[in-house]
């Protein structure tokens, strides 16, 4: 992490650009820090891919920063500690401060996954009553979404609500395997390698989260969609309905316009190189999905660039 503030960084970048123009030499790559997510998760994996591709083809230096996820990323972005952040759309909507938060694009869709051990006989969200459930890391969007889901399913108002804890993803996977917890929530691409590895050692089941979707949509319009985890993922014989949440690449409105345009070009031109290996059924970087960043507006320069590229 650099010691520069975000405004200091932008001022230095503009000054460097002016010197480059005066000397008729190319401006050096611009440096940005991207708040990503936990090791082993889709956020950090995508951030690392974006960093490599942006440096090679976009002339932008991006440092992919490991964090606990959406909520922490939004706080870092608001504080000026990072210039870019990955976040679930529902977390971004809850944290949007006025019109300063904007998006470069919707980069992919996360799958909300509720994982239990098959041997425990849990088959529905209602079966989580009285069980120990990891919502996700304390700063993660998964934990925020899971709380909404349990509340919408009326599980928090029963006489035996789930015993909820917040555990980092890797720790929660170990806890589930060893029986210290009964379920874990995770929001990411499918298959998630750590969950796939767990399924190879211990039979697991993914619970259908869609029964609460209608109530979630009444409370939080446009934040969630119905989606499906394909058959074969984690050894399942059939597909499993679940809730999808858009994942956004966010920044502040005052991000340099040229940087915003360069990032859009990378997302469009290098889309195939930004998909983590082994991902299935994930909606990545299509023309229609990139611009669908609701409830967060696009950065003005990014919006203009999409219009230039797509018409």
C-alpha positions in Angstrom: 0.0 0.0 0.0 1.3 3.4 -0.9 1.4 6.3 1.6 -0.2 8.6 -0.8 -3.8 9.7 -0.3 -6.2 9.1 -3.2 -6.2 12.8 -4.0 -2.4 13.0 -3.7 -2.1 10.1 -6.0 -4.4 11.6 -8.6 -2.5 14.9 -8.5 0.8 13.2 -8.9 -0.5 11.2 -11.8 -1.7 14.3 -13.6 1.6 16.0 -13.0 3.5 13.1 -14.3 1.3 13.1 -17.4 2.0 16.7 -18.0 5.8 16.2 -17.7 5.5 13.2 -20.1 3.6 15.4 -22.7 6.2 18.1 -22.4 9.0 15.7 -23.0 7.2 13.9 -25.8 7.7 10.6 -24.0 5.0 8.1 -23.0 3.5 8.5 -19.6 4.4 5.8 -17.1 1.7 3.2 -16.1 -0.7 4.6 -13.6 -0.9 2.7 -10.2 -4.2 1.8 -8.5 -5.0 -0.5 -5.5 -8.0 -2.8 -5.8 -9.8 -4.1 -2.7 -10.6 -7.7 -3.4 -11.4 -10.5 -1.0 -10.2 -13.5 0.9 -7.5 -15.9 -0.3 -9.2 -18.8 -2.2 -12.2 -16.6 -3.2 -13.4 -15.3 -6.6 -12.7 -11.7 -5.7 -9.0 -12.1 -5.1 -8.6 -14.4 -8.1 -10.4 -12.0 -10.4 -8.4 -9.1 -9.0 -5.1 -10.9 -9.7 -6.1 -11.7 -13.2 -7.2 -8.1 -13.8 -3.9 -6.8 -12.4 -1.9 -8.9 -14.8 -4.0 -8.1 -17.9 -4.3 -4.4 -17.1 -0.5 -4.1 -16.7 0.1 -5.9 -20.0 -2.6 -4.4 -22.3 -4.0 -1.3 -20.5 -1.0 0.5 -19.2 -2.4 0.5 -15.7 -0.7 -0.9 -12.6 -3.2 -2.5 -10.3 -2.3 -4.0 -6.9 -4.8 -6.7 -5.9 -5.3 -6.3 -2.1 -6.5 -9.2 0.0 -9.4 -8.2 2.3 -12.4 -9.8 3.9 -14.7 -8.7 1.1 -17.4 -6.2 0.1 -18.1 -4.4 3.3 -14.4 -3.9 4.1 -13.7 -2.9 0.4 -16.4 -0.2 0.5 -15.0 1.2 3.8 -11.5 1.3 2.3 -12.8 3.0 -0.8 -14.7 5.6 1.2 -11.6 6.3 3.3 -9.4 6.7 0.2 -7.2 3.8 1.1 -7.9 2.1 -2.2 -8.9 3.5 -5.6 -10.9 0.5 -6.8 -13.1 -2.0 -5.0 -15.0 -5.2 -5.7 -18.4 -5.4 -4.0 -21.7 -7.3 -4.1 -24.4 -5.0 -5.5 -26.5 -5.3 -2.4 -23.6 -4.3 -0.1 -22.9 -1.3 -2.4 -26.5 -0.2 -2.4 -26.6 -0.3 1.4 -23.4 1.8 1.6 -23.8 4.3 -1.2 -22.9 7.8 0.1 -24.7 10.2 -2.2 -23.5 10.1 -5.8 -19.7 9.8 -5.2 -19.7 6.0 -5.6 -19.7 4.8 -9.2 -19.0 1.7 -11.2 -16.6 0.8 -13.9 -18.7 -2.3 -14.7 -20.5 -5.4 -13.5 -17.8 -8.0 -13.8 -19.6 -11.2 -12.9 -22.4 -12.8 -10.9 -21.8 -14.3 -7.5 -23.7 -17.4 -6.3 -24.9 -17.4 -2.7 -24.0 -20.9 -1.5 -25.2 -22.4 1.8 -23.2 -25.6 2.4 -24.0 -28.4 4.9 -22.7 -31.9 5.5 -24.9 -34.4 3.6 -24.8 -36.8 6.6 -26.5 -34.3 8.9 -29.8 -34.5 7.0 -30.3 -30.8 6.5 -32.3 -30.2 3.4 -33.8 -26.7 3.6 -33.1 -23.3 5.2 -35.7 -24.1 7.9 -33.5 -26.9 9.1 -30.9 -24.3 10.1 -32.9 -23.5 13.2 -30.8 -24.0 16.3 -27.8 -24.9 14.2 -24.4 -23.2 14.3 -24.0 -21.3 11.0 -21.0 -19.3 9.7 -22.3 -16.2 7.9 -18.9 -15.4 6.4 -16.0 -13.1 7.4 -16.9 -10.1 9.4 -16.2 -7.7 6.5 -17.7 -9.7 3.8 -20.7 -9.1 1.6 -21.6 -12.8 2.0 -22.2 -12.2 5.7 -24.4 -9.2 5.0 -26.5 -11.1 2.4 -26.8 -14.1 4.7 -28.2 -12.0 7.5 -30.8 -10.6 5.1 -31.6 -14.1 4.0 -32.1 -15.6 7.5 -34.3 -12.6 8.4 -36.4 -12.9 5.3 -36.8 -16.6 6.0 -38.1 -15.7 9.5 -35.3 -17.8 11.0 -34.1 -15.0 13.3 -37.5 -14.6 15.0 -38.1 -18.2 16.0 -37.7 -19.6 19.5 -34.6 -21.5 18.2 -32.8 -19.2 15.8 -29.5 -20.3 14.2 -26.4 -19.6 16.3 -24.6 -17.3 13.9 -20.8 -16.7 13.9 -18.5 -14.8 11.5 -15.6 -16.9 10.3 -13.1 -16.3 7.4 -13.9 -18.6 4.5 -11.0 -21.0 4.8 -11.6 -21.4 8.6 -15.3 -22.0 8.0 -14.6 -24.8 5.5 -12.3 -26.6 8.1 -14.9 -26.0 10.9 -17.7 -27.6 8.7 -15.6 -30.6 7.9 -14.7 -31.1 11.5 -18.2 -30.7 12.8 -17.6 -27.4 14.7 -20.3 -25.7 12.7 -23.4 -27.1 10.8 -23.5 -24.8 7.8 -21.5 -22.0 6.1 -22.6 -19.3 3.7 -20.3 -18.3 0.9 -20.8 -15.9 -2.0 -18.6 -16.5 -5.1 -18.2 -18.3 -8.4 -18.9 -22.0 -8.9 -17.2 -24.3 -8.3 -15.3 -22.7 -5.5 -12.1 -24.8 -5.3 -12.0 -25.0 -1.5 -15.6 -26.3 -1.4 -14.9 -28.7 -4.3 -12.0 -30.1 -2.3 -14.1 -30.4 0.8 -16.7 -32.3 -1.3 -14.0 -34.8 -2.4 -13.3 -35.6 1.3 -16.8 -35.2 2.9 -20.1 -35.5 1.1 -21.8 -32.1 1.2 -25.2 -30.6 0.1 -26.0 -27.1 -1.2 -29.3 -25.8 0.2 -31.8 -24.1 -2.1 -31.9 -20.4 -1.0 -34.6 -19.3 -3.4 -37.7 -19.8 -1.2 -36.9 -16.5 0.5 -36.2 -14.7 -2.8 -39.7 -13.1 -3.2 -39.5 -11.5 0.2 -35.9 -10.3 -0.4 -37.0 -8.7 -3.7 -39.9 -6.9 -2.0 -37.4 -5.5 0.6 -34.5 -4.9 -1.8 -35.7 -4.5 -5.4 -33.2 -5.3 -8.2 -30.6 -6.6 -5.8 -31.0 -10.3 -6.3 -31.9 -12.8 -9.1 -32.8 -16.5 -9.3 -30.0 -18.6 -10.7 -28.8 -22.2 -10.6 -25.7 -24.1 -9.6 -25.2 -26.6 -12.4 -25.5 -30.4 -11.8 -22.1 -32.0 -11.1 -20.8 -29.1 -9.1 -19.6 -30.5 -5.7 -20.8 -33.9 -6.7 -24.5 -33.0 -6.9 -26.7 -35.2 -9.1 -29.0 -32.4 -10.0 -28.8 -28.6 -10.3 -29.6 -26.5 -7.2 -31.6 -23.2 -7.4 -29.9 -20.4 -5.5 -29.7 -16.6 -5.3 -27.4 -14.6 -7.6 -25.9 -11.3 -6.7 -24.1 -9.0 -9.2 -20.5 -8.2 -8.4 -19.4 -4.7 -9.3 -16.0 -3.0 -9.9 -16.4 0.3 -8.1 -14.5 3.6 -7.8 -15.1 7.2 -6.9 -16.5 9.7 -9.4 -13.3 11.7 -9.4 -11.2 8.8 -10.8 -9.3 10.1 -13.8 -11.4 9.8 -17.0 -8.5 8.3 -18.9 -8.1 5.6 -16.3 -11.8 4.8 -16.4 -11.7 4.4 -20.2 -8.6 2.2 -20.0 -10.3 -0.1 -17.5 -13.4 -0.4 -19.7 -11.2 -1.3 -22.6 -9.5 -4.0 -20.6 -12.9 -5.5 -19.4 -14.1 -5.5 -23.0 -11.0 -6.6 -25.0 -9.5 -9.0 -22.5 -12.7 -10.6 -21.1 -11.7 -14.1 -21.8 -8.5 -13.7 -19.9 -10.3 -12.4 -16.8 -12.4 -15.6 -16.2 -10.9 -17.7 -13.4 -10.0 -21.2 -14.6 -12.6 -23.9 -14.0 -15.5 -21.4 -13.5 -18.9 -22.8 -14.6 -22.2 -21.1 -15.3 -20.9 -17.7 -14.3 -22.1 -14.7 -16.3 -18.8 -12.9 -17.0 -18.1 -9.7 -18.8 -20.7 -9.7 -21.6 -21.8 -6.4 -23.3 -25.2 -6.5 -21.7 -24.0 -7.4 -18.2 -21.0 -5.0 -18.0 -23.2 -1.9 -18.2 -25.9 -3.4 -15.8 -24.5 -1.9 -12.6 -27.7 -0.9 -10.8 -28.2 0.3 -8.2 -24.8 2.1 -8.7 -24.4 4.4 -11.7 -21.6 4.1 -14.1 -18.5 6.4 -13.9 -19.4 9.1 -16.5 -16.2 8.4 -18.6 -16.9 4.6 -18.4 -20.4 5.2 -19.6 -19.2 7.3 -22.6 -16.6 4.6 -23.4 -19.2 1.8 -23.4 -21.3 4.0 -25.8 -18.3 4.5 -28.1 -17.5 0.8 -28.1 -21.0 -0.7 -28.2 -22.9 2.1 -29.9 
